[in-house]
Amino acid sequence: MAVFSVNGRTVTVEKNQKLIRYLRDELQLTSVKDGCSEGACGTCHVLIDGKLTKACIPVTDKLDGRSVLTVEGLSDFEKEAYTYAFGKAGAVQCGFCIPGMIMAAKSLIDVNSDPTREEAAHAIRNNICRCTGYVKIIDGILLAAKVIREGIIPSENNDYEVGSRVSRIDVAEKVQGYGKYPDDIYIDGMCYGSAVRSAYPRARVLSIDTSEAEKLPGVVCVLTAKDIPGKNYVGHIKKDQPTLIPVGEITHYLGDSVALVCARDKETLEQAKKLVKVEYDVLPAVHSPEEAAKDDAPLVFETDKDNVQAYKHVSRGDADGAIKASKYVLTHHFETPWTEHAFLEPECCVAVPLDNGGVKLLTTDQSAHTTLHECAQMLGVDYEHCLVENQLVGGGFGGKEDMSVQHHAALIAYVARVPVKVKLTRQESA
């Protein structure tokens, strides 16, 4: 047990847990963003006794007598100052990293009211941004320092003309941390869901035993492919992504989902996932396009004639003529590496049962209409029984166009009739 203060209020914490979990799950101080849970990204920065600290590192039992400050605990003047400065500097895009940046800025400005550009950059050295980059954020920190130093927030000129620079309308909610990303949503009775994933990149699923997991107190349901009321396979270009791998079919990569577990709390969820027993027949894997192109390569999808996903021919203009008429022609072999999108907000969806028997998805993705189409087909319902409402998106870069957690959350809420949050860990997301 520990007694400490959060934003000036004394709290008593009986259960020893990560500070980020207490701040978010119990106090619902959602400016403290959970980007990685492993001390890498800085989205969960808070001040502990004035020192910048990542909230995903300390446990509450170690905080007895200490003082914790989050963005919610800033003075009204500070909130307005940072909102003005970051908006004016154009420092806010997806906004997921910004509350952590604000706390890093405060830790600097509290001890140095007139920092240099180099000092501002050093202050956010442990904060990652994937949208804005750091130039405008540093501009925002320096402007915030000036505003706080002078004690005056300049008045905005709202007489805009075409070509005028205008602050984003969502700056305040992103700077002050009250804007809602799906992981910031807490609903009474909300459960937690997650997938049991394939242990092998390519293997035939011989059996799935969910009995022990289902017996665990606090488990709401364990679902497999047989519980899908509509179509199992989803996908924008080609319907080749299984919602869940059925018994008898083959897994395609280590992340393939074999079963879904829903529980009343996160601890029970993780315990139950380990109790789902899956029997596999391990098969030779295909590791590269070169291997996949060989005549004797195993078929990634047994129903296909080869390992080509799709054939596309794009032709525009006279390429041969342009090359022939060019003064210089460079011919070389170019390769590009595999690249992770690395958005700071892991994929997350909250699904809520509707009174008409359908579900509503509160999700973070880049294509709400395709989420609607694919989840409705998976559930076997019309669009009135599958609603999609996009929340704030903490970065995407194309990586949040496909199905990741939306269909899993939809299936659990539809079958079990409980509100459920399904969120990928940073490891699952990558």
Salt bridges, closest charged atoms under 4 A:
ASP25 OD2 - ARG21 NE 2.72
ASP25 OD2 - LYS266 NZ 3.32
ASP34 OD2 - ARG21 NH1 3.12
ASP34 OD2 - LYS423 NZ 3.10
ASP49 OD2 - ARG66 NE 2.54
GLU78 OE2 - LYS106 NZ 2.82
ASP110 OD2 - LYS106 NZ 2.97
ASP114 OD1 - ARG149 NH1 3.37
ASP139 OD1 - ARG117 NH2 2.73
GLU150 OE2 - LYS146 NZ 3.25
GLU156 OE1 - LYS88 NZ 3.59
ASP170 OD1 - ARG168 NE 2.91
ASP170 OD2 - LYS174 NZ 2.72
ASP183 OD2 - ARG24 NH2 3.32
ASP183 OD1 - LYS421 NZ 3.22
ASP183 OD2 - LYS423 NZ 2.94
ASP184 OD1 - ARG24 NH2 2.91
ASP184 OD2 - LYS33 NZ 2.65
GLU212 OE2 - LYS215 NZ 3.37
ASP227 OD1 - LYS226 NZ 3.79
ASP256 OD2 - HIS252 ND1 3.07
GLU267 OE2 - LYS15 NZ 3.19
GLU270 OE1 - LYS273 NZ 3.80
GLU291 OE1 - HIS287 ND1 3.30
GLU302 OE2 - ARG204 NH2 2.77
ASP304 OD2 - LYS238 NZ 3.46
GLU335 OE2 - HIS333 NE2 2.90
GLU345 OE1 - LYS400 NZ 2.66
GLU374 OE2 - HIS236 ND1 2.29
ASP382 OD1 - HIS385 ND1 2.61
GLU389 OE1 - LYS360 NZ 2.97
ASP402 OD1 - HIS236 NE2 3.84
GLU428 OE2 - ARG197 NE 2.82
